[in-house]
Amino acid sequence: MTATLNPLYRFDTLVVGAANRLAFTAAKAVAESPGTVYNPLFIYARPGLGKTHLLMGIGHAARAINPRVSVEYLTLDEFVESFHAAIAAGQGEAYRRRFLDVDLLLVDDVQFLTHRREMQAELLRLSDALQTANRQIVLTSDRPPAEIEALDERLVRRFAGGLVIDVSAPDYETRVAILRRKAEERRATFGAGVLEAVASLAIDNVRELLGALNRLVAFQAVSDTPLKPAQARALAGGGDMSKVDAAGKAANDRDGTSEQPASADEFGDFLSEVTATVAQQVDSWRTKVAAAILRWEGEGFRTARLEALLQQEMTTDPERVLRQFETDVQRLQALHTEAAELAPDLAGSTAFRDPDDLDGAVALTQRARQGAHPPPAPSPLWQLDDLIEGEGNRMALEAARTVVGEPATRYNPLVIVGASGVGKTHLLHALGNALAPRVKGPVACLSAHEFTAELIEAIDRGTVGAWRARYRRAAAFLLDDFQLVAETDRTQDELFVLFNFLMESGRQMIFTSSAPLSELAGVEARLRTRLEGGLVVDLPAPEREMRQLVLERLLQARSGTPDAELVGYLGSRPADSIRAVHSLLQRVLNAAESQGVAPTAAVAREILEGSAPKPSRRPVLARSSGVIAPAGGAKSREKIVWEWPDIGDRIVEEWR
């Protein structure tokens, strides 16, 4: 259940400025002396300003100072989920005891305590117990305690009794420092004034700032000339490529040209005292066994095997027994971790706490494996090689190739934005197929509508735990039509938790949206800013060159020899999507078929600029939206639909 501390989220990777200096100082003091100053420490800020970075930085720093410090990090959603699972398994008290032995408890996103009376009572009880034992608790939220709706007044007073501190938006100087630090980490170099130009924009969110830097890096990777400040400003501001190119041309005219540390033994100090006392009364080997019993009981495992050992007068090799017991415990832990991912409802079984019942744990894990279903995969029809590259989509395709070459390394998440019909879905599935042989595990690829529908079905059947595990097993997660999660609170909650899990696990995520992220109403800021922290690329309407390439491929697939005049004429016609290009060509093919003539530019002019006779029946190519099959392989996917206007029926013949 404990989330791994992100190795990139350390104090030394945090850029400190006026906006976060006070919070950083308090966080550092807590890491140096947990439980003695600012307890509890409550940090609040809008999404994307570094709360989680500070929180995990405290954990890393505390462990670096004292490796024996026990640190637990989790989000409130994880706290709630694991508590309910423990209650369902009859392990509520064991779950509570687990936190009482933690030296430093880090809880993220506590604003979601709203209207959760039961969890508020649990957190109040836990906070009191930790403070009484001089153990540290640090919490983060997107608002101060007093503004969390329906929050127990006693919790508000507890938080206020420590230190409540905010992090504000970074100023210009801090934004420049952040961009320079991150560019250096990416080994990216920019011309004078480029990063300063981006920092001068009204970007008050660190994730959005890093997303802007990603756009600069991606653009520069496909550009023949260095970025100019004006280009950078237009690009980071979300401008389309024509504006970016115009800014670059104007500038040229003017110029004349973030290892998880090993967990500490939580009972080390206590065990040393026990060992000293027992050693005066029993033999050396009995001391070791007694110490092992205390240790493993404290971690929740049954120790009947070791207790039976103490009842013996003599044993030939107690060290061997202890080693075997520890090996069995490690095996249980591995099985428990696997079962928790596959079927959380089974993970609370006592079989995972009994080293003498390994067979039971193995059987439960096997049951979890059998009940697990792989997530939906990308359609095999669409491949990256099928895509036509032009000036407008070059940046998106270059980013796609980078993601395939370095999954979860350079651009994570990758967000593809474009209007309907420009090829987002096909690019998404093509990326999924390209990633599949390069990652270890299944690639999940589905639409936001399907994601929500599956969640509703899981809630109805009471299988939410298994549904979550299905996507947590994915080596890459691709979601189409992200805009459809708007106004779906539960879907956004689940997607937020899944996003954090996959990001911390180092797995690639790709999203598409028909509207810019900043224009999506009804999407929570905490989710939107996480997407903006990756690379957001646009798929614009196809330019003339792209339209002509598409038409050439379509006509070559149909007749083998494209009519250059027809291609030129249709390519000059306005079309805001690849789908619209298909539609133009289809109208011409329909007219030529009805007249019994070959499709030519003259026929096209007659249809598109004048009036054409209505055909009694016409062939219609199947609808497509952005990916054109190679000339040699289109025949296998071509569909001809004959429409009979007099009866409105359709007869479909499909050649495979």
C-alpha positions as CSV (number, residue, x, y, z in Angstrom):
1,M,0.0,0.0,0.0
2,T,2.9,2.4,0.7
3,A,3.6,4.4,-2.4
4,T,7.3,4.5,-3.4
5,L,8.9,7.9,-2.9
6,N,9.7,9.3,-6.3
7,P,13.5,9.4,-6.5
8,L,13.3,12.7,-8.5
9,Y,11.4,14.5,-5.7
10,R,14.2,15.4,-3.4
11,F,15.2,18.7,-1.8
12,D,18.2,19.1,-4.0
13,T,16.0,18.9,-7.2
14,L,13.6,21.6,-5.9
15,V,14.1,25.1,-7.1
16,V,13.6,27.4,-4.1
17,G,12.3,30.9,-4.6
18,A,10.4,33.5,-2.7
19,A,7.1,31.7,-3.3
20,N,8.2,28.4,-1.5
21,R,11.1,29.4,0.7
22,L,9.2,29.4,3.9
23,A,7.6,26.1,3.2
24,F,10.9,24.6,2.2
25,T,12.6,25.8,5.4
26,A,9.8,24.3,7.5
27,A,10.0,21.0,5.5
28,K,13.7,20.8,6.0
29,A,13.4,21.4,9.8
30,V,10.8,18.6,10.0
31,A,13.1,16.2,8.1
32,E,16.0,17.0,10.4
33,S,14.0,16.5,13.6
34,P,10.8,14.6,13.0
35,G,8.2,14.9,15.8
36,T,9.9,17.8,17.6
37,V,9.1,20.9,15.5
38,Y,6.0,21.9,13.5
39,N,3.9,18.8,14.3
40,P,1.7,18.5,12.4
41,L,3.0,20.4,9.3
42,F,0.2,21.3,6.9
43,I,1.3,22.6,3.4
44,Y,-1.4,23.9,1.0
45,A,-1.2,25.2,-2.5
46,R,-3.0,25.1,-5.8
47,P,-2.3,22.1,-8.0
48,G,1.1,22.1,-9.8
49,L,3.1,24.2,-7.3
50,G,5.2,21.5,-5.7
51,K,3.3,20.2,-2.7
52,T,4.1,16.5,-3.5
53,H,7.7,17.4,-4.3
54,L,8.1,18.9,-0.8
55,L,6.3,16.1,0.9
56,M,8.5,13.4,-0.7
57,G,11.5,15.5,-0.2
58,I,10.9,15.4,3.6
59,G,10.8,11.6,3.4
60,H,14.0,11.3,1.4
61,A,15.9,13.8,3.6
62,A,14.8,12.1,6.9
63,R,16.0,8.7,5.6
64,A,19.3,10.2,4.4
65,I,19.9,11.7,7.9
66,N,18.8,8.6,9.8
67,P,18.3,5.3,7.8
68,R,16.4,3.8,10.7
69,V,13.6,6.3,10.4
70,S,10.3,4.6,9.3
71,V,8.6,6.7,6.6
72,E,5.2,6.1,5.1
73,Y,3.8,8.1,2.2
74,L,0.3,7.8,0.7
75,T,-2.4,9.8,-0.8
76,L,-5.7,10.2,1.0
77,D,-7.4,8.1,-1.7
78,E,-5.0,5.3,-0.9
79,F,-5.5,5.8,2.8
80,V,-9.3,5.4,2.3
81,E,-9.0,2.5,-0.1
82,S,-6.7,0.5,2.0
83,F,-8.7,1.2,5.2
84,H,-11.9,-0.1,3.6
85,A,-10.1,-3.2,2.3
86,A,-8.7,-3.9,5.8
87,I,-12.2,-3.5,7.4
88,A,-13.7,-5.8,4.8
89,A,-11.0,-8.4,5.6
90,G,-11.5,-8.0,9.4
91,Q,-8.0,-6.5,9.7
92,G,-9.1,-3.0,10.9
93,E,-7.1,-3.0,14.1
94,A,-4.0,-4.4,12.4
95,Y,-4.2,-1.6,9.9
96,R,-4.4,1.0,12.6
97,R,-1.5,-0.5,14.5
98,R,0.6,-0.3,11.3
99,F,0.6,3.4,11.3
100,L,1.4,3.8,15.0
101,D,4.9,2.4,14.5
102,V,5.6,5.0,11.7
103,D,8.1,7.7,12.6
104,L,7.2,10.0,9.7
105,L,3.7,9.8,8.1
106,L,3.2,11.8,4.9
107,V,-0.4,12.2,3.6
108,D,-1.1,13.9,0.3
109,D,-4.3,15.5,-1.0
110,V,-6.2,15.6,2.3
111,Q,-8.8,18.0,0.8
112,F,-10.7,14.9,-0.2
113,L,-11.7,14.4,3.4
114,T,-14.8,16.4,2.5
115,H,-17.9,14.7,3.8
116,R,-16.0,11.6,4.8
117,R,-16.9,11.6,8.5
118,E,-15.6,8.1,9.2
119,M,-12.1,8.8,7.7
120,Q,-12.0,12.2,9.4
121,A,-12.5,10.3,12.7
122,E,-9.7,7.8,11.8
123,L,-7.3,10.6,10.8
124,L,-8.1,12.5,14.1
125,R,-7.4,9.3,16.1
126,L,-4.2,8.6,14.2
127,S,-3.0,12.2,14.5
128,D,-3.5,12.3,18.2
129,A,-1.7,8.9,18.7
130,L,1.3,10.0,16.6
131,Q,1.7,13.3,18.3
132,T,1.4,11.7,21.7
133,A,4.3,9.4,20.7
134,N,6.3,12.3,19.3
135,R,6.0,11.0,15.8
136,Q,5.7,13.4,12.8
137,I,2.8,13.8,10.5
138,V,2.9,16.0,7.4
139,L,-0.2,16.7,5.2
140,T,-0.8,18.6,2.0
141,S,-4.0,20.0,0.5
142,D,-5.0,22.4,-2.3
143,R,-6.7,24.7,0.3
144,P,-6.2,25.6,4.0
145,P,-7.9,23.4,6.6
146,A,-10.6,25.9,7.4
147,E,-11.7,25.9,3.7
148,I,-12.1,22.1,3.4
149,E,-15.8,21.6,3.3
150,A,-17.4,19.8,6.2
151,L,-14.1,19.1,7.9
152,D,-14.4,18.2,11.6
153,E,-13.6,21.3,13.7
154,R,-11.3,19.2,15.9
155,L,-9.1,18.4,12.9
156,V,-9.0,22.0,12.0
157,R,-7.7,22.8,15.5
158,R,-5.2,20.0,15.4
159,F,-3.7,21.2,12.1
160,A,-3.7,24.8,13.4
161,G,-1.8,23.6,16.5
162,G,1.3,22.8,14.3
163,L,2.2,24.9,11.3
164,V,-0.1,25.7,8.4
165,I,1.8,27.2,5.5
166,D,1.2,27.9,1.9
167,V,3.1,27.8,-1.4
168,S,2.3,30.5,-3.9
169,A,2.9,30.8,-7.6
170,P,6.6,31.2,-8.6
171,D,7.8,34.7,-9.6
172,Y,9.6,35.5,-12.8
173,E,13.1,34.9,-11.4
174,T,12.0,31.5,-10.0
175,R,10.4,30.5,-13.3
176,V,13.6,31.3,-15.1
177,A,15.6,29.2,-12.6
178,I,13.2,26.3,-12.9
179,L,13.4,26.3,-16.7
180,R,17.2,26.5,-16.7
181,R,17.4,23.7,-14.2
182,K,15.1,21.4,-16.1
183,A,16.6,22.2,-19.4
184,E,20.0,21.3,-18.0
185,E,18.6,18.0,-16.7
186,R,17.3,17.3,-20.2
187,R,20.6,18.3,-21.7
188,A,18.8,20.8,-23.9
189,T,20.4,24.1,-24.9
190,F,18.6,27.2,-26.1
191,G,19.6,30.6,-27.5
192,A,19.9,33.7,-25.4
193,G,16.5,35.0,-24.2
194,V,14.5,31.9,-25.1
195,L,13.8,30.6,-21.6
196,E,13.4,34.2,-20.3
197,A,10.7,34.7,-23.0
198,V,8.8,31.7,-21.8
199,A,9.2,32.8,-18.1
200,S,7.7,36.1,-19.0
201,L,4.4,34.5,-19.9
202,A,1.6,34.4,-17.4
203,I,2.3,30.7,-16.5
204,D,1.9,30.4,-12.7
205,N,1.9,26.6,-12.5
206,V,5.1,24.6,-12.4
207,R,3.6,21.7,-14.3
208,E,2.4,24.0,-17.1
209,L,5.9,25.6,-17.1
210,L,7.5,22.2,-17.6
211,G,4.9,21.3,-20.3
212,A,6.0,24.5,-22.1
213,L,9.6,23.5,-21.8
214,N,8.7,20.1,-23.3
215,R,7.1,21.9,-26.3
216,L,10.3,23.8,-26.8
217,V,12.5,20.7,-26.7
218,A,10.2,18.8,-29.0
219,F,10.0,21.7,-31.5
220,Q,13.7,22.2,-31.5
221,A,14.2,18.5,-32.2
222,V,12.5,18.9,-35.6
223,S,13.5,22.4,-36.5
224,D,16.5,23.2,-38.7
225,T,17.2,26.5,-37.0
226,P,17.5,27.5,-33.3
227,L,14.5,28.8,-31.6
228,K,14.1,32.5,-31.3
229,P,12.5,34.2,-28.2
230,A,9.4,35.2,-30.2
231,Q,9.0,31.7,-31.4
232,A,9.4,30.3,-27.9
233,R,6.8,32.7,-26.6
234,A,4.3,31.7,-29.2
235,L,5.0,28.0,-28.9
236,A,4.8,28.0,-25.0
237,G,1.7,30.1,-25.1
238,G,-0.1,27.3,-27.1
239,G,0.0,29.1,-30.4
240,D,-0.5,27.1,-33.6
241,M,2.5,26.3,-35.8
242,S,1.7,29.0,-38.3
243,K,2.1,31.6,-35.6
244,V,5.3,30.0,-34.4
245,D,6.7,30.0,-37.9
246,A,5.6,33.6,-38.4
247,A,7.3,34.6,-35.2
248,G,10.5,32.9,-36.3
249,K,10.4,34.6,-39.7
250,A,9.9,38.0,-38.1
251,A,12.8,37.4,-35.8
252,N,15.0,36.3,-38.7
253,D,14.0,39.4,-40.6
254,R,15.1,41.6,-37.7
255,D,18.3,39.6,-37.1
256,G,19.2,39.4,-40.8
257,T,18.9,35.8,-40.9
258,S,11.3,13.9,-10.7
259,E,16.3,3.6,-5.5
260,Q,13.9,3.5,-2.8
261,P,16.0,3.4,0.4
262,A,15.9,0.2,2.3
263,S,13.2,0.2,4.9
264,A,14.5,0.5,8.4
265,D,13.9,-2.1,11.2
266,E,11.1,-0.4,13.0
267,F,11.8,-2.3,16.2
268,G,15.6,-2.1,16.2
269,D,16.0,0.0,19.3
270,F,13.4,-1.9,21.3
271,L,14.9,-5.3,20.2
272,S,18.3,-4.3,21.5
273,E,16.9,-3.7,25.0
274,V,15.0,-7.0,24.9
275,T,18.0,-8.9,23.7
276,A,20.1,-7.6,26.5
277,T,17.6,-8.7,29.1
278,V,16.9,-12.1,27.6
279,A,20.6,-12.8,27.1
280,Q,21.1,-12.9,30.9
281,Q,18.6,-15.7,31.3
282,V,18.8,-18.0,28.2
283,D,21.3,-19.3,25.8
284,S,22.5,-17.3,22.8
285,W,20.3,-19.0,20.3
286,R,17.2,-18.5,22.4
287,T,18.0,-14.8,22.4
288,K,18.0,-14.7,18.6
289,V,14.8,-16.6,18.3
290,A,13.0,-14.4,20.9
291,A,14.2,-11.3,19.0
292,A,13.0,-12.7,15.7
293,I,9.6,-13.4,17.3
294,L,9.3,-9.8,18.5
295,R,10.3,-8.5,15.1
296,W,8.0,-10.6,12.9
297,E,5.0,-10.3,15.3
298,G,5.5,-6.6,15.2
299,E,5.2,-6.7,11.4
300,G,2.0,-8.7,11.6
301,F,3.2,-12.2,10.8
302,R,2.3,-15.4,12.7
303,T,5.3,-16.9,14.6
304,A,4.1,-20.3,15.8
305,R,7.0,-22.0,14.1
306,L,9.5,-19.9,16.1
307,E,7.5,-20.2,19.3
308,A,7.7,-24.0,19.0
309,L,11.4,-23.7,18.7
310,L,11.7,-22.0,22.0
311,Q,9.9,-24.9,23.7
312,Q,12.6,-27.3,22.7
313,E,15.5,-28.0,25.1
314,M,18.0,-27.9,22.2
315,T,18.1,-27.5,18.5
316,T,20.8,-28.5,16.0
317,D,20.8,-25.5,13.8
318,P,18.6,-22.5,14.9
319,E,20.2,-20.2,12.4
320,R,19.0,-22.4,9.6
321,V,15.4,-22.3,11.0
322,L,15.6,-18.5,11.3
323,R,16.9,-18.1,7.7
324,Q,14.1,-20.4,6.4
325,F,11.5,-18.5,8.3
326,E,12.7,-15.2,6.8
327,T,12.8,-16.7,3.3
328,D,9.2,-17.8,3.8
329,V,8.2,-14.3,5.0
330,Q,9.8,-12.8,1.9
331,R,7.9,-15.2,-0.3
332,L,4.6,-14.2,1.4
333,Q,5.4,-10.6,0.9
334,A,6.0,-11.1,-2.8
335,L,2.8,-13.1,-3.2
336,H,0.9,-10.5,-1.3
337,T,2.2,-7.7,-3.5
338,E,1.1,-9.6,-6.7
339,A,-2.3,-10.5,-5.3
340,A,-2.9,-6.9,-4.2
341,E,-2.3,-5.7,-7.8
342,L,-4.5,-8.4,-9.3
343,A,-7.4,-8.6,-6.8
344,P,-7.2,-6.2,-3.8
345,D,-10.2,-7.9,-2.3
346,L,-8.1,-11.1,-1.8
347,A,-5.0,-9.3,-0.5
348,G,-6.4,-8.9,3.0
349,S,-6.5,-12.7,3.7
350,T,-4.7,-14.0,6.8
351,A,-2.9,-16.5,4.6
352,F,-0.5,-13.8,3.6
353,R,0.5,-13.4,7.2
354,D,1.2,-17.1,8.0
355,P,4.6,-18.4,6.9
356,D,3.4,-21.9,7.7
357,D,0.6,-21.6,5.2
358,L,2.5,-20.8,2.0
359,D,0.3,-23.2,0.0
360,G,-2.7,-21.1,1.0
361,A,-1.1,-17.9,-0.1
362,V,0.0,-19.5,-3.4
363,A,-3.5,-20.8,-4.0
364,L,-5.0,-17.3,-3.4
365,T,-2.5,-15.7,-5.7
366,Q,-3.3,-18.2,-8.4
367,R,-7.0,-17.5,-7.9
368,A,-6.2,-13.8,-8.4
369,R,-4.3,-14.6,-11.6
370,Q,-7.1,-16.6,-13.0
371,G,-9.6,-13.8,-12.3
372,A,-7.5,-11.2,-13.9
373,H,-8.4,-10.0,-17.4
374,P,-6.0,-8.0,-19.6
375,P,-7.0,-4.4,-20.4
376,P,-8.2,-3.5,-23.9
377,A,-5.4,-3.4,-26.4
378,P,-4.8,-1.1,-29.4
379,S,-6.3,-2.0,-32.7
380,P,-3.8,-3.9,-34.8
381,L,-4.9,-2.1,-38.0
382,W,-3.1,1.1,-37.3
383,Q,0.7,1.3,-37.5
384,L,3.1,4.3,-37.3
385,D,4.4,3.5,-40.8
386,D,1.0,4.1,-42.2
387,L,1.0,7.7,-41.2
388,I,1.8,10.4,-43.8
389,E,4.1,13.0,-42.4
390,G,3.8,16.7,-43.3
391,E,4.8,20.1,-42.0
392,G,1.8,20.3,-39.7
393,N,2.1,16.9,-38.0
394,R,5.9,16.6,-38.0
395,M,6.3,17.7,-34.3
396,A,3.6,15.2,-33.2
397,L,5.2,12.3,-35.1
398,E,8.7,13.1,-33.9
399,A,7.3,13.2,-30.3
400,A,5.6,9.8,-31.0
401,R,8.9,8.3,-32.3
402,T,10.7,9.6,-29.2
403,V,8.1,8.0,-26.9
404,V,8.5,4.7,-28.7
405,G,12.2,4.9,-28.5
406,E,12.3,5.9,-24.8
407,P,9.1,4.9,-23.1
408,A,8.3,6.9,-19.9
409,T,11.6,8.8,-20.2
410,R,11.3,11.9,-22.3
411,Y,7.6,12.8,-22.7
412,N,5.4,11.4,-20.0
413,P,2.5,11.9,-20.4
414,L,2.2,12.8,-24.1
415,V,-1.0,14.6,-24.9
416,I,-2.2,14.9,-28.5
417,V,-4.7,17.7,-29.2
418,G,-6.7,18.1,-32.4
419,A,-10.1,18.5,-33.9
420,S,-12.3,15.6,-34.9
421,G,-11.0,13.7,-37.9
422,V,-7.4,14.8,-37.9
423,G,-6.1,11.4,-36.9
424,K,-5.7,11.5,-33.1
425,T,-7.3,8.1,-32.5
426,H,-5.3,6.4,-35.3
427,L,-2.0,7.9,-34.0
428,L,-2.9,6.7,-30.5
429,H,-3.5,3.1,-31.6
430,A,-0.4,3.2,-33.8
431,L,1.7,4.3,-30.8
432,G,0.2,1.5,-28.7
433,N,1.2,-1.1,-31.3
434,A,4.7,0.4,-31.5
435,L,5.1,0.4,-27.7
436,A,3.8,-3.2,-27.3
437,P,7.0,-5.0,-28.1
438,R,9.1,-2.5,-26.2
439,V,7.5,-2.6,-22.8
440,K,7.1,-5.5,-20.3
441,G,3.4,-6.0,-19.9
442,P,0.1,-5.2,-21.6
443,V,-0.6,-1.9,-23.4
444,A,-4.0,-0.5,-22.4
445,C,-5.7,1.5,-25.1
446,L,-9.3,2.7,-24.8
447,S,-11.6,5.8,-25.0
448,A,-12.6,7.8,-22.0
449,H,-16.2,6.7,-22.6
450,E,-15.2,3.1,-22.4
451,F,-13.1,3.8,-19.2
452,T,-16.2,5.4,-17.5
453,A,-18.5,2.6,-18.7
454,E,-16.2,-0.1,-17.3
455,L,-16.0,1.8,-14.0
456,I,-19.8,2.0,-13.7
457,E,-20.1,-1.7,-14.4
458,A,-17.5,-2.5,-11.8
459,I,-19.3,-0.4,-9.2
460,D,-22.6,-2.2,-10.1
461,R,-20.9,-5.6,-9.7
462,G,-18.8,-4.7,-6.6
463,T,-15.6,-5.5,-8.5
464,V,-13.9,-2.0,-8.4
465,G,-10.8,-3.5,-6.8
466,A,-10.3,-6.0,-9.6
467,W,-11.0,-3.2,-12.2
468,R,-8.3,-1.0,-10.7
469,A,-5.8,-3.8,-10.7
470,R,-6.5,-4.5,-14.4
471,Y,-5.1,-1.1,-15.3
472,R,-2.4,-1.0,-12.7
473,R,-0.9,-4.0,-14.5
474,A,-0.6,-2.0,-17.8
475,A,2.9,-1.3,-18.9
476,A,1.5,1.7,-20.9
477,F,-1.8,3.5,-20.6
478,L,-3.4,5.2,-23.7
479,L,-6.7,7.1,-23.3
480,D,-8.6,8.5,-26.2
481,D,-11.0,11.5,-26.0
482,F,-9.9,12.8,-22.6
483,Q,-12.4,15.6,-22.8
484,L,-15.1,13.1,-22.1
485,V,-14.1,12.8,-18.5
486,A,-15.4,16.3,-17.8
487,E,-18.2,16.4,-15.2
488,T,-17.5,12.7,-14.2
489,D,-16.3,13.1,-10.6
490,R,-15.7,9.4,-9.8
491,T,-14.0,8.8,-13.2
492,Q,-11.6,11.7,-12.5
493,D,-10.9,10.4,-9.0
494,E,-10.0,7.0,-10.3
495,L,-8.0,8.4,-13.2
496,F,-6.1,10.7,-10.8
497,V,-5.0,7.8,-8.6
498,L,-4.2,5.7,-11.6
499,F,-2.1,8.5,-13.1
500,N,0.0,8.9,-9.9
501,F,0.5,5.1,-9.6
502,L,1.6,4.7,-13.2
503,M,3.9,7.8,-13.1
504,E,5.6,6.5,-9.9
505,S,5.9,3.1,-11.5
506,G,7.7,4.6,-14.6
507,R,5.0,3.6,-17.2
508,Q,4.2,5.6,-20.3
509,M,0.9,7.4,-20.6
510,I,-0.6,9.0,-23.7
511,F,-3.9,11.0,-24.0
512,T,-5.8,12.6,-26.8
513,S,-8.3,15.5,-26.6
514,S,-10.4,17.3,-29.1
515,A,-9.9,20.6,-27.2
516,P,-7.0,22.3,-25.5
517,L,-6.6,21.2,-21.9
518,S,-7.0,24.8,-20.7
519,E,-10.4,25.0,-22.3
520,L,-11.8,21.9,-20.7
521,A,-14.6,22.8,-18.3
522,G,-15.5,20.3,-15.6
523,V,-12.0,18.8,-15.4
524,E,-10.4,19.0,-12.0
525,A,-7.2,21.2,-11.8
526,R,-5.2,18.4,-10.1
527,L,-5.8,16.1,-13.1
528,R,-5.5,18.7,-15.8
529,T,-2.2,20.1,-14.5
530,R,-0.7,16.6,-14.4
531,L,-1.3,16.2,-18.1
532,E,0.0,19.7,-18.8
533,G,3.2,18.7,-17.0
534,G,4.1,16.4,-19.9
535,L,4.3,17.3,-23.6
536,V,1.2,18.7,-25.3
537,V,1.4,18.6,-29.1
538,D,-1.2,19.7,-31.7
539,L,-2.5,17.8,-34.7
540,P,-3.6,20.7,-36.9
541,A,-5.9,20.6,-40.0
542,P,-4.0,19.1,-43.0
543,E,-2.2,21.7,-45.1
544,R,-2.3,21.5,-48.9
545,E,0.8,19.3,-49.2
546,M,-0.6,16.8,-46.7
547,R,-4.0,16.8,-48.6
548,Q,-2.3,16.0,-51.8
549,L,-0.2,13.2,-50.3
550,V,-3.4,11.7,-48.9
551,L,-5.2,11.9,-52.2
552,E,-2.3,10.3,-54.1
553,R,-2.2,7.4,-51.7
554,L,-6.0,6.9,-51.9
555,L,-6.1,7.1,-55.7
556,Q,-3.0,4.8,-56.0
557,A,-4.7,2.2,-53.9
558,R,-7.8,2.5,-56.1
559,S,-6.5,2.6,-59.6
560,G,-2.7,2.3,-59.3
561,T,-1.9,5.6,-61.1
562,P,-3.1,8.9,-59.5
563,D,-4.3,11.6,-61.8
564,A,-1.9,14.5,-61.1
565,E,-4.4,17.2,-62.2
566,L,-7.2,15.7,-60.1
567,V,-4.8,15.4,-57.1
568,G,-3.8,19.0,-57.5
569,Y,-7.3,20.3,-57.9
570,L,-8.7,18.4,-54.9
571,G,-5.7,19.2,-52.8
572,S,-6.3,22.9,-53.3
573,R,-9.8,22.6,-52.0
574,P,-10.3,23.6,-48.3
575,A,-10.6,20.7,-45.8
576,D,-10.3,20.9,-42.1
577,S,-9.5,17.2,-41.5
578,I,-8.3,14.0,-43.3
579,R,-11.9,12.8,-43.1
580,A,-13.0,15.8,-45.1
581,V,-10.4,15.0,-47.8
582,H,-11.9,11.5,-48.0
583,S,-15.3,13.0,-48.4
584,L,-14.3,15.3,-51.2
585,L,-12.7,12.4,-53.1
586,Q,-15.7,10.2,-52.5
587,R,-18.1,12.7,-54.0
588,V,-16.0,12.8,-57.2
589,L,-15.7,9.0,-57.3
590,N,-19.5,8.7,-56.9
591,A,-20.2,11.1,-59.7
592,A,-17.7,9.5,-62.1
593,E,-19.2,6.1,-61.3
594,S,-22.7,7.3,-62.0
595,Q,-21.6,8.9,-65.3
596,G,-19.6,5.9,-66.4
597,V,-16.4,7.9,-66.8
598,A,-13.0,8.0,-65.2
599,P,-12.6,10.4,-62.3
600,T,-10.8,13.6,-63.6
601,A,-10.3,17.2,-62.6
602,A,-13.1,18.2,-65.0
603,V,-15.6,15.9,-63.3
604,A,-14.4,17.2,-59.9
605,R,-15.0,20.8,-61.0
606,E,-18.5,19.9,-62.2
607,I,-19.4,18.3,-58.9
608,L,-17.8,20.7,-56.5
609,E,-18.4,24.0,-58.3
610,G,-21.5,23.2,-60.3
611,S,-24.4,20.7,-60.1
612,A,-24.1,17.0,-60.8
613,P,-26.7,14.5,-61.8
614,K,-28.0,12.4,-58.8
615,P,-26.8,8.8,-59.2
616,S,-29.2,6.0,-59.0
617,R,-26.7,4.0,-57.0
618,R,-23.2,4.9,-55.9
619,P,-20.2,3.3,-54.3
620,V,-19.1,4.8,-51.0
621,L,-15.7,4.1,-49.5
622,A,-15.8,3.4,-45.8
623,R,-15.4,6.3,-43.4
624,S,-11.8,7.0,-42.2
625,S,-10.2,9.6,-40.1
626,G,-6.6,10.2,-40.6
627,V,-4.5,7.1,-41.3
628,I,-4.0,6.0,-44.8
629,A,-3.0,2.5,-45.6
630,P,0.1,1.9,-47.7
631,A,-0.6,1.5,-51.4
632,G,0.2,-2.2,-51.4
633,G,-2.1,-3.1,-48.6
634,A,-5.2,-1.0,-48.9
635,K,-7.1,-3.5,-50.9
636,S,-7.5,-5.8,-47.8
637,R,-9.3,-3.1,-45.9
638,E,-11.4,-1.4,-48.6
639,K,-15.1,-1.5,-48.2
640,I,-17.7,-0.7,-50.9
641,V,-21.2,0.3,-49.8
642,W,-24.0,0.4,-52.4
643,E,-26.9,2.7,-51.5
644,W,-30.3,2.1,-53.1
645,P,-32.2,5.4,-52.6
646,D,-35.6,4.0,-53.5
647,I,-35.7,1.6,-50.5
648,G,-33.0,3.1,-48.3
649,D,-31.3,-0.3,-47.7
650,R,-27.5,-0.9,-47.9
651,I,-25.8,-4.0,-49.1
652,V,-22.2,-4.3,-48.0
653,E,-19.7,-6.3,-49.8
654,E,-16.3,-6.6,-48.1
655,W,-13.2,-8.0,-49.7
656,R,-10.7,-9.5,-47.3
